[in-house]
Amino acid sequence: MDRNPQAEQMADESMVRNLAAQAEAIWPQELPIMRGHPVPANPTILDVGCGTGEITSRLAEVFPTATITGVDLIEAHLELARARYPQLAERVTFRQADAFELPFAAASFDLVVCRHMLQAIPHPERVLAEMVRVTRPGGVLHVIPEDYDMIHAAPTRLDVAAFWHAAPRAYSAATGTDLHIGRNIYHHLRALPVEDIRIDYVAVDTLRVPRATFASVFEAWRDGYTDVLAQHLGWPEAKVRDHFEAMIECIRDPDGFALWVVPVVSARIRAAC
Ligand SMILES: C[S@@+](CC[C@H](N)C(=O)[O-])C[C@H]1O[C@@H](n2cnc3c(N)ncnc32)[C@H](O)[C@@H]1O
């Protein structure tokens, strides 16, 4: 099994841009949800699939006495994260590890965070179970599971709704991943020893998020995914690119409206009876 089937796209320069833009777009609305989690003083936190450390570093700000570990498979992202946040090195560690086999004992963390990763791997339910294993009873799991049917834009010169219906399905089928994990995660969590499952939503739209920031996400997706989507859809690259362009034009148009609904899911690990 390929444990990071999007490795090429994840390691691309466009992904570094994308993670920065996504953090800028999503974090302001996610922050109150994060602050609401019941974590003890001096918490231990794990950020699974931490990428370039965008959110690991923000977690260090929100929890100033926390000890934080960020793990990812891509060493280049981890190196960038270490280089970007040397001031956090005393309490934030970035290390290479596989989310399917986390190198930590059971019940090691008070809070486990996993953002924008579950849509990119096969068998996300296995990684969810692994994250539950390393979270202590009473601890919290905080996940952003993407769902590519939750993207809307109008007016657009092309039928982007049809594109967002077709492309993720073709991609999922070709890679064995679930690009609709946003709606499927509840079912997976119900099979695990968790309680208080909560689903909040961040509304990334053209009213709440600066258009330039919002557009940057789609520009990065365009640059990183056009070729592979064309291949899986059986479309010419120019046609895929044009659908991204139509989205971006709508987002940048002061009279256009676009919305990306981002689920933010949390659950508490059940205490052993
Ligand atoms: C879209 S990025 C999200 C980065 C970060 N969580 C954020 O919110 O900015 C997904 C990350 O998950 C990582 N990843 C994918 N499969 C993984 C696995 N099996 N174990 C650890 N990390 C993995 C990728 O390398 C990538 O850096």
The ligand as a Gaussian input file, in Angstrom:
#p B3LYP/6-31G(d) Opt

LIG

0 1
 C       -1.936000      18.886000       2.687000
 S       -0.603000      18.602000       3.755000
 C       -1.192000      19.298000       5.291000
 C       -0.083000      19.879000       6.149000
 C       -0.488000      20.440000       7.510000
 N       -1.271000      19.503000       8.282000
 C       -1.245000      21.745000       7.406000
 O       -2.411000      21.777000       7.791000
 O       -0.651000      22.737000       6.930000
 C       -0.676000      16.859000       4.100000
 C        0.622000      16.325000       4.676000
 O        0.426000      14.962000       5.081000
 C        1.613000      14.255000       4.830000
 N        1.375000      12.808000       4.776000
 C        0.727000      12.103000       3.808000
 N        0.722000      10.783000       4.113000
 C        1.362000      10.668000       5.317000
 C        1.656000       9.565000       6.166000
 N        1.301000       8.315000       5.837000
 N        2.328000       9.810000       7.316000
 C        2.701000      11.073000       7.660000
 N        2.437000      12.150000       6.895000
 C        1.787000      11.946000       5.738000
 C        2.095000      14.827000       3.496000
 O        3.459000      14.550000       3.276000
 C        1.772000      16.312000       3.668000
 O        2.861000      17.044000       4.163000

